[in-house]
Amino acid sequence: MASPRAPQPSAVLGRVTLITGPEEFLNERTVSAVRSAVRGYDVEAEFSDAVAADLSLATLGELAAPSLFSSTRCVVVRALEHLPEESVSGLLDYCAAPVEDVALVLAHSGGQKGSGVLTKLRKLPTVTEVKSEQLKSNELAAFVTSEVAGHGARIDRDAAGFLVEAVGQDLRSLAAAAHQLTNDFPGEALTTDQVKRYFGGRAEAKSFAVADHAFYGRPSAALEELRWALDGGTAAVLVTSAFASGARGLARMISAPRGMRDNDLARVVGVPPWKLRTLREQSRGWSEAGAAAAIRAVAQADADIKGAATDASYALERLVLTITRLRSPR
């Protein structure tokens, strides 16, 4: 799962790299690897980016055509699922016989929309597919281990797990944390103590870990994270703030129109695009009425810890149990 090495130029030039799957961070790594291969082959190569919704045979020809400066090009076409129907046959014809000095990258989110185009592309011998699957929560520690190994170091299992707890589930943040640790402890076997030294004090990350577990309907894990956070000095107001953010995002996700592009949906929901995966998974067990009740519960807990109740810890534990009960397993 670590950052892939750039492929050989012969593996991308005069060929099509098809990226499929919803994990944006891993998809972007593949794009970067292809670009590095092209740049390594020709330092004067030209690079262009386009979205499939704007693609026609004419625009694809313009993107792939040699310029006055270089005949070598790398063309990235994103959101292939939105390719206009009238452009499908032209794209398939090009992919069947790609231009020799052009590396074409097609990125598809992995959903059902546009799956017919994917089926046809996969049959072409000139197409190489790279898949990215969404990582489950229990796979994140393995991701960290792989990241660290990619930088020539090792990390023990407990330390990898602690890093996930401290930093959160965003792959980009985890990769950056792994890079920082291996930079500061080159070639060493990373331990929990070393990870704590750098990331153990991230109170905001701890608060969001509590909220995420609660909205997933995991009372035991949420209570354990809560006790750990409070024992570590995390302010109660940070916990209710994380819950408020989670409840608002969840409510907006549930009520958002179907079929929106991820970037547009992220703006509507008010979260970064990588957060959509978590909200999608959480929303499967929530209704609009449940989300509204959760918002009221968070508001009550926030008032309690700010003076309406004498025991902030008890108020937060009650909030965790209320939120997990409101979620209906499906």
ABEGO torsion letter per residue (X at the ends): XBBBBBBBAAAABGBBBBBBEABAAAAAAAAAAAAAAAAAABAABBBBBBBAAABBAAAAAAAABBBAABABBBBBBBGAAABBAAAAAAAAAAAABBBAABBBBBBBAGBABGAAAAAAAAABAABBBBBBBBBBAAAAAAAAAAAAAAAGBBBBAAAAAAAAAAAEABAAAAAAAAAAAAAABBGBBBBAAAAAAAAAABAAAAAAAAAAAAAAGBAAAAAAAAAAAAAAGBBAAAAAAAAAAAAAAAAAAAABBBGBBAAAAAAAAGBBAAAAAAAAAAAAABBAAAAAAAAAAAAAAAAAAAGABABAAAAAAAAAAAAAAABBBX
